[in-house]
Amino acid sequence: MVNVNNFKSYIGLGTKPTDFDQVWNKGKKAVDALGTSYQLKKVDLPSHVADFYHLYFIGISGARVHAQLVLPKHIEGKHPGVLLFHGYHCDSGDFQDKVGWAAEGFVSLALDCRGQGGLSEDNVPVKGDILNGLIIRGVEEWNPEKLYYYRVFLDTYQAAHILMSMEHVDEKKIFAQGASQGGGLSIACAGLVPEIYKVQVAYPFLSDYRKAYQYGPNTAFSELSYWFKYRDPLHKNETDFFNLLDYIDIKYLAENIKAQVLWEIGGSDELVPPETQMAAYNRIKSKKQLYVEPEYGHEYLPHLGDETRSFFIE
């Protein structure tokens, strides 16, 4: 069990790359050039309150990216929108999971991360070993634009703008939600799209890689140790390795967030150590609130759903 108050001023290890904003602005311009076009395929599922669609768009590198779109039935006027991001190696889940959002009047868009459990493709060949995880995919190209999460973070940016462009969506009321990897993607998305209104995350992944590596191989960051063990056992490239991962560290994107943020932590989380999370949380300058359940780890955090309901339902 960790007392997160011990990390209330911790902002992580390493230094933000001097061209960090330049790299991400270049990526956003590339996505902007693609526009907000998409294709829809209706899904025949029974519901009294919602209509369901597969949504596809072409992302950077020409990949076909999939998301689930769920609309309130007989939709009229403008509605709040919510972006939903899933956990590591998983997918966007069942359409059924989003019916509650539709019942409350939200338009929900749930992204499938490239090359994970869903229908999105990742079509970029890269050098090096990726057997044990996606953080290290593309590392041996030594170019931030070849990193797997460079593409996925930009997919969240593109998905946000697609949702904001929809006829029945209020572009000033866009929410983002996710846990673990999904929490990390929510923070990244809000950093890339400062127009996002509110963000709710649980134990977000993808922050403070140097510190995460120090916790050893029994965390969600185990692929960092794996890469050194099998690709660089003498650590000749350690400095370059972590300097490259700085470009996909959400703690630096968190600095750009203007949304209200609600952050949930399990104080006994051994998979995504609370210290790594606090490195990003402490960099957020907008209105924020932290909920901690000391006895819980990287798992369902009880009672917080009811406790935080008013964060979404205004």
C-alpha positions in Angstrom: 0.0 0.0 0.0 1.3 3.4 -1.0 0.6 6.8 0.5 0.2 9.0 -2.7 0.7 12.1 -0.5 4.4 11.1 -0.6 4.3 12.0 -4.3 2.2 15.1 -4.3 5.1 17.1 -5.8 6.7 14.4 -7.9 6.8 15.2 -11.6 8.8 12.2 -12.8 12.3 11.4 -14.1 13.8 12.7 -17.2 13.4 15.9 -19.2 10.9 16.9 -21.8 12.5 16.8 -25.3 13.2 20.3 -26.6 11.4 19.5 -29.9 8.5 17.6 -28.1 5.8 20.1 -29.1 7.2 20.4 -32.6 7.0 16.6 -33.2 3.4 16.5 -32.0 2.3 19.6 -33.9 3.8 18.0 -37.0 1.8 14.9 -36.3 -1.4 16.8 -35.7 -1.0 18.7 -39.0 -0.7 15.4 -40.8 -3.9 14.2 -39.2 -5.7 17.5 -40.0 -4.8 17.0 -43.6 -6.7 13.7 -43.6 -9.9 15.5 -42.6 -12.8 14.0 -40.5 -14.3 11.7 -43.0 -15.4 8.3 -41.9 -17.6 5.3 -43.0 -20.5 3.8 -41.0 -21.9 0.3 -41.0 -25.2 -0.2 -39.1 -25.2 -3.0 -36.5 -28.5 -4.8 -36.0 -28.8 -5.0 -32.3 -32.1 -4.6 -30.4 -32.4 -1.5 -28.1 -35.1 0.9 -27.0 -32.6 3.7 -26.5 -29.6 3.3 -28.8 -28.5 2.8 -32.4 -25.2 1.0 -33.1 -22.6 1.4 -35.8 -19.1 0.3 -36.8 -17.2 3.4 -37.7 -14.0 3.3 -39.8 -11.5 6.1 -40.7 -8.2 6.2 -42.4 -5.5 7.3 -40.0 -1.8 8.2 -40.5 0.2 5.7 -42.4 -3.0 4.8 -44.3 -4.2 2.4 -41.6 -7.9 1.6 -41.4 -8.9 2.3 -37.8 -12.1 1.1 -36.2 -14.4 2.4 -33.5 -17.8 1.7 -32.2 -20.3 4.5 -32.5 -23.4 4.5 -30.3 -26.1 7.1 -30.7 -29.3 7.9 -28.7 -32.2 6.5 -30.7 -34.2 9.1 -32.7 -31.4 11.7 -32.1 -32.2 15.3 -32.5 -30.4 18.5 -31.5 -26.9 18.6 -29.9 -25.7 16.0 -27.4 -22.5 15.6 -25.4 -20.0 13.2 -26.8 -17.7 10.7 -24.9 -14.5 9.1 -26.2 -13.9 5.7 -24.7 -10.5 4.1 -24.6 -9.7 0.4 -23.7 -7.0 -1.4 -21.7 -3.8 -2.8 -23.0 -4.1 -5.6 -25.6 -7.9 -5.5 -25.4 -10.6 -3.9 -27.6 -13.6 -1.6 -27.4 -15.8 -4.2 -25.8 -19.4 -5.0 -26.5 -21.9 -2.4 -27.9 -24.0 -3.2 -24.9 -21.4 -1.5 -22.7 -22.4 1.9 -24.2 -26.2 1.7 -23.9 -26.0 3.6 -20.6 -24.3 6.5 -22.3 -27.0 6.6 -24.9 -29.7 6.5 -22.2 -28.2 9.6 -20.7 -28.1 11.4 -24.0 -24.4 10.9 -24.9 -23.0 10.0 -28.3 -20.2 7.6 -27.6 -17.2 6.7 -29.7 -15.0 3.8 -28.5 -11.7 3.4 -30.3 -10.0 0.1 -31.1 -6.2 0.6 -30.7 -4.2 -0.5 -33.8 -3.1 -4.1 -33.8 -4.6 -5.0 -30.4 -7.7 -7.0 -29.7 -10.1 -5.1 -31.9 -10.6 -4.4 -35.6 -8.1 -1.6 -36.2 -5.0 -2.5 -38.3 -1.4 -1.4 -37.7 0.3 -1.5 -41.1 3.7 0.0 -40.3 6.7 -2.4 -40.5 9.4 -1.6 -38.0 12.8 -3.0 -37.0 13.5 -4.8 -33.8 11.8 -7.1 -31.3 8.1 -6.4 -30.3 7.3 -9.8 -28.9 6.6 -8.6 -25.4 4.8 -5.3 -25.8 3.9 -2.3 -27.9 5.7 0.4 -26.0 8.9 -1.0 -27.6 7.4 -1.3 -31.0 9.5 0.9 -33.3 12.1 1.8 -30.7 14.9 0.5 -32.9 14.1 2.9 -35.7 15.3 5.6 -33.3 12.6 8.0 -34.6 9.6 9.1 -32.5 7.4 9.0 -35.6 8.0 5.3 -35.9 6.8 4.5 -32.3 3.6 2.6 -32.0 2.1 5.0 -29.5 2.9 8.0 -31.8 0.3 6.5 -34.2 -2.2 5.6 -31.5 -2.0 8.9 -29.7 -2.7 10.6 -33.1 -5.6 8.2 -33.6 -7.1 9.5 -30.4 -6.7 13.1 -31.8 -8.4 12.1 -35.0 -11.2 10.3 -33.3 -11.8 13.3 -31.1 -12.1 15.6 -34.1 -14.4 13.1 -35.9 -16.7 13.0 -32.9 -16.7 16.8 -32.6 -17.6 17.2 -36.3 -20.7 15.1 -36.0 -24.0 16.8 -36.7 -25.6 15.9 -33.4 -22.6 16.4 -31.1 -21.9 19.5 -29.0 -18.2 20.0 -29.7 -17.9 22.0 -26.5 -19.0 19.1 -24.4 -16.6 16.3 -25.3 -15.6 13.8 -22.5 -12.8 11.2 -22.5 -12.8 8.1 -20.3 -10.5 5.1 -19.8 -8.7 2.9 -17.4 -5.1 1.7 -17.5 -4.0 2.0 -21.2 -7.3 3.7 -21.8 -6.6 6.1 -19.0 -3.2 6.9 -20.6 -4.9 7.5 -23.9 -7.5 9.7 -22.4 -4.7 11.9 -20.9 -2.8 11.9 -24.2 -5.9 12.8 -26.1 -6.8 15.7 -23.8 -3.3 16.9 -24.1 -3.4 16.9 -27.9 -7.0 18.2 -28.0 -7.3 20.9 -25.4 -10.9 21.6 -26.4 -11.9 18.4 -24.6 -14.2 19.3 -21.7 -13.8 16.7 -19.1 -11.6 13.6 -18.5 -12.1 10.7 -16.1 -9.3 8.1 -15.8 -8.5 5.2 -13.5 -4.8 4.2 -12.9 -3.5 5.4 -16.3 -0.6 3.6 -18.0 2.2 5.1 -20.2 3.7 7.6 -17.8 7.2 8.0 -16.4 9.0 5.1 -18.1 12.4 5.6 -16.3 10.7 5.3 -12.9 8.5 2.4 -14.1 11.6 0.5 -15.2 13.1 0.9 -11.7 10.1 -1.1 -10.3 11.4 -4.2 -12.1 9.8 -6.6 -14.6 6.6 -7.5 -12.6 4.6 -4.5 -13.7 2.6 -3.5 -16.8 5.9 -2.0 -18.1 7.7 -5.4 -18.1 8.6 -5.0 -21.8 11.1 -2.3 -20.8 13.2 -4.9 -18.9 12.5 -7.4 -21.6 14.0 -5.1 -24.2 17.2 -4.6 -22.3 17.5 -8.3 -21.5 17.2 -9.5 -25.0 18.1 -6.5 -27.2 20.6 -4.4 -25.2 21.9 -6.5 -22.2 24.9 -4.1 -21.7 22.6 -1.1 -21.7 24.7 0.7 -24.3 21.6 2.4 -25.7 19.9 3.1 -22.4 20.1 6.9 -22.6 18.8 6.9 -26.2 16.1 4.4 -25.4 14.5 6.5 -22.6 15.1 9.7 -24.4 13.0 8.3 -27.3 10.2 7.1 -25.1 9.9 10.6 -23.7 8.0 11.5 -26.8 5.2 9.1 -25.9 5.2 9.8 -22.1 1.8 11.1 -21.2 3.3 13.2 -18.3 4.5 15.7 -20.9 1.2 15.8 -22.8 -0.7 16.3 -19.5 0.9 19.7 -19.2 -1.3 20.9 -22.1 -4.7 19.7 -20.7 -7.4 22.3 -20.2 -10.1 19.9 -19.4 -11.4 19.2 -15.9 -9.8 15.9 -14.8 -11.0 13.2 -12.3 -8.3 10.7 -11.5 -8.7 7.4 -9.6 -5.9 5.4 -8.1 -5.6 2.1 -6.3 -3.0 2.7 -3.6 -1.9 -0.9 -3.8 -1.5 -0.9 -7.6 1.6 -3.1 -8.4 1.0 -3.1 -12.2 1.0 0.7 -12.8 2.8 2.1 -9.7 1.0 5.1 -8.3 4.3 7.1 -8.4 4.3 6.9 -12.2 0.8 8.1 -12.3 1.4 11.0 -10.0 4.2 12.2 -12.3 1.5 13.0 -14.9 -1.2 14.1 -12.5 1.0 16.7 -10.8 1.7 18.3 -14.2 -1.9 19.0 -14.9 -2.6 22.7 -14.5 -6.4 22.6 -15.0 -9.0 21.8 -12.4 -8.5 18.3 -11.1 -9.6 15.9 -8.4 -7.9 12.8 -7.1 -9.7 9.8 -5.6 -7.5 7.1 -3.9 -8.6 3.7 -2.6 -5.6 2.6 -0.5 -6.4 -1.2 -0.3 -7.2 -1.6 -4.0 -4.8 -2.4 -6.8 -5.1 -2.4 -10.6 -8.7 -3.6 -10.5 -12.3 -2.5 -10.2 -12.5 0.4 -7.7 -15.9 0.2 -5.9 -18.2 3.0 -5.2 -16.3 5.5 -7.4 -18.9 5.1 -10.2 -21.7 6.4 -8.0 -19.3 8.9 -6.3 -18.3 10.5 -9.6 -21.6 10.3 -11.6 -22.2 14.0 -11.3 -18.9 14.6 -13.1 -20.7 13.4 -16.3 -24.3 14.0 -15.7 -24.8 17.8 -15.4 
